[in-house]
């Protein structure tokens, strides 16, 4: 079974940094696009950033210039480096991965990791 697990969340002060990890296991998963979404209490889920198999990245305007996505050499783990964090970045961050071997027909989600930015 495919497993998607986020980690790296925590409590930081305004202006601080965190790096979130999204680890994917499963021998049949193959190349995939990784995306980060976040959801604050009472709000709907919003797109944050993504990275393709080739390394192309895309960012929401709200995080552009502050967040940076990357992945390991095996392309089974994706990261988002979050700098200059603001209180409005406080949310549960979810990783979504879409494998390409099945024509992008399936998507897999992690359980989320909490990021809290104190002011």
N, C-alpha and C positions, 0 to 999 in steps of 0.2 A: 504494500500500500504506500502511496505517496504521503510523505509527511512534510509539512511546512511549519517551521518553528521560528518565531521572532524572539530576539533577546536584545539586551543593552539599554532598555528603558530605565528611568530613574528620576530622581528629584535633583534639579540643578537651579542655580540662581540665574537671574536675568544676565544675559551676555555670556553664559557658559556654553559648554559643548557636550554633545553626546554622539556616540556612534551606534546605530542600530544594525543588527545582523538578521538576515533571513536565510535560514539553512533549509535546503531541500534534500530529501533522501528518496530513494526509489530508483532501481536500476533501469526501469523503462521510461523514466521521465524525459531525458534527452535535453536538447537545447530549448531555452525558454526565455521569454520576456518577464522581467521582474518589475513590479510596481509597488509603491508605497501609497497608502491612503491613511487618512486620519479622521477621527470622529471625536469631537468634544461633547461633553454632557449636554443633552438637549438639542444638539445640532445633527445635521445629516452628514454622512460620510463624504469626504472630499478628496480629490486627487492631490497627491503631493509630488511624486516624481516616478520615473521609470527608467529602465535601462534594457536595451535589446541584447541579443546574443553577440552582435558585433560591437557592442560597447557604446552605441549611440544613446545619449541621455536626453531627457525632457523634464522640465520643472514647472510647477505652478508658479505664477507670478509672485505669490506671497512668500515663496521660499527661494526664489532665484537669487543667486549670489551668496546665499548663506548655507544651502544644503548641497551636497555633492554625492552622487551615486557611483558605486563601483561594484565589481564582483571578483571573486577569486579566479585563479587560473583554470580550475576545473569547471567553473561556471555553475557550481552547485550552491554557492552562497553569494548573496547580494548584500550590499551595505549602503547605508546612507549616513554620511558624516554631517552632523547638524551643528553649525556654529552660530554665534551671536543670537542665542535663543531668546525668545520673547514670551511673555505670558500668554499671548494668543496662540503660541505653538503647543500649549498644553492640550493633550488629547491622548486617546488610545490609538497607536499606530499599528496598522495592519499591512501585512505583506501579501500580495497576490502574484501568483506565477502562472503563466500560460505556456504550456509546452507546445512546440511547433510540429512535433512528429504526427499529431493527429489533426493537422489543419486548423489549429487554434480553436478547436471545438470545446475544449475543457479548460476550466480555470480552477486553481487551488488556492485556498486562503489559510493563513495562519490564525492563531487565536488572539493575537494582538499583544502589544507591550505598552505599558503606561509611561508617558512622558509628562512630567509636571515641572513647570518653570515658575519659580517663586519670585515675587516682587516685593 
